[in-house]
Amino acid sequence: MKTDWEARREIVAFGAKVYRKGLVAAMDGNISLRIFEDRIMITPSGSCLGSLNIEDLAYVDMSGQLLAGRIKPSSELPMHIEIFRKRPDVSAIIHAHPPLSTAFTVAGKSISQPVLPEVFVMFGQIPVAPYAPPSTPESVQAISGLIEKNDVILLDHHGAVTVGKSLDEAFLKMEKLEHTASTLLAAEQLGQITPLSAAEIEKLKQLYGKT
C-alpha cells in the first residue's frame, strides 16, 4: 500500500493527465485511491483535476467520514466506496467525462460493438449504467451490479468509470475507451461501422480465453 503522501502525489499527477487528455473539463470528474483496506484518498469537492492541490485531497474511511483534508470529499464519494466494497481487487478509480464516449450514450448508440479486436479482448462488453442524477443514492445503485464484473462502465449522459489495481491501469482503460469512441465515430462518418464476424469473434475468444 502507498503512504499518504505517495497517494496524494499520484492522484495530483493523474488528475493532470486526465485533464490534459481532454477527458474532463472544468470541475468534472473525480479520482480515488485505496490506501489501506478501509481508507481512501479522493479528490475534493468542486476541484479541477488539472490543478489539484496536494493538501486539499480528502482522506476518508469506508463510511465516508473525513479523517484529513481542508475541503470536503467529492460528492461522488459514495460511488467510490461502493466500488471498493464490491471489488477488493481494485485500488484505483477514475470517474471522467470523456466527450465522445459520453456522446454515444446521449445519442442512444452503443459503443460496445465487436469492431476492434484489442478492445474486445481488453474490455469484452462495455455496459451502460442507466441514467441517475449524479451524486445520488440512485447513481450508486445504477453501477452497483455492473461493477462486479466490469472494469469499464459508461454512465448514461454522465461520463464513465474505470477501475484498476493502479491509477495507471485505470487511466489507460479510460484513454482506450475514448479512443474506441473516436474510431467508431470516424468509421460511421466515413460510411458505416463493420463489426468483426462471428467466426472472428469466436477465434478471439479461443485465443484469449474470453467468454
Number of C-alpha atoms within 10 A of each C-alpha: 11 12 9 13 11 11 22 24 16 17 27 19 17 20 25 16 15 25 20 13 12 15 22 22 18 11 13 18 28 29 28 28 28 27 20 14 13 13 18 26 26 28 32 26 19 16 20 20 28 20 12 20 16 17 13 19 28 25 26 23 18 18 11 15 13 17 12 15 18 12 16 19 25 21 16 22 24 18 24 28 22 16 23 24 16 15 16 11 11 19 23 27 27 27 28 28 26 27 18 21 29 22 19 19 21 14 10 11 11 14 24 18 18 20 18 14 14 12 19 18 17 14 18 19 16 19 20 21 23 16 14 18 12 15 14 14 13 15 19 22 15 19 23 16 13 17 21 12 9 17 22 25 23 27 26 23 22 25 25 25 28 25 30 21 15 15 25 14 17 24 24 14 22 27 17 15 24 23 16 20 21 14 15 23 18 13 13 11 10 9 8 11 16 13 13 14 11 10 9 13 18 14 13 17 15 11 10 10 10 15 8
